[in-house]
């Protein structure tokens, strides 16, 4: 998932975020799945360049 446009600080943030998600998944897989599901739409919109809507504002 490495990208030439990714700065070292972005990479560090991504690694920390994934580590936190892994930690949560080990302790409470259901909570981790809910967290991922809640933000999947926003993340996909961001990746597509359409900008993200705040979580929970889904219609």
HUFEN-V405318 format. One record per residue. RES is the residue in three letters. NEAR is the number of other C-alpha atoms within 8 Angstrom. Layout:
BEGIN
res=RES near=NEAR
res=RES near=NEAR
END
This chain:
BEGIN
res=UNK near=2
res=UNK near=4
res=UNK near=5
res=UNK near=4
res=UNK near=4
res=UNK near=8
res=UNK near=6
res=UNK near=6
res=UNK near=6
res=UNK near=8
res=UNK near=9
res=UNK near=8
res=UNK near=8
res=UNK near=8
res=UNK near=8
res=UNK near=8
res=UNK near=8
res=UNK near=8
res=UNK near=8
res=UNK near=8
res=UNK near=9
res=UNK near=8
res=UNK near=8
res=UNK near=11
res=UNK near=12
res=UNK near=7
res=UNK near=6
res=UNK near=8
res=UNK near=9
res=UNK near=7
res=UNK near=9
res=UNK near=11
res=UNK near=9
res=UNK near=8
res=UNK near=8
res=UNK near=8
res=UNK near=8
res=UNK near=9
res=UNK near=9
res=UNK near=8
res=UNK near=8
res=UNK near=12
res=UNK near=9
res=UNK near=8
res=UNK near=11
res=UNK near=10
res=UNK near=7
res=UNK near=7
res=UNK near=6
res=UNK near=7
res=UNK near=8
res=UNK near=8
res=UNK near=7
res=UNK near=6
res=UNK near=8
res=UNK near=5
res=UNK near=6
res=UNK near=5
res=UNK near=2
END
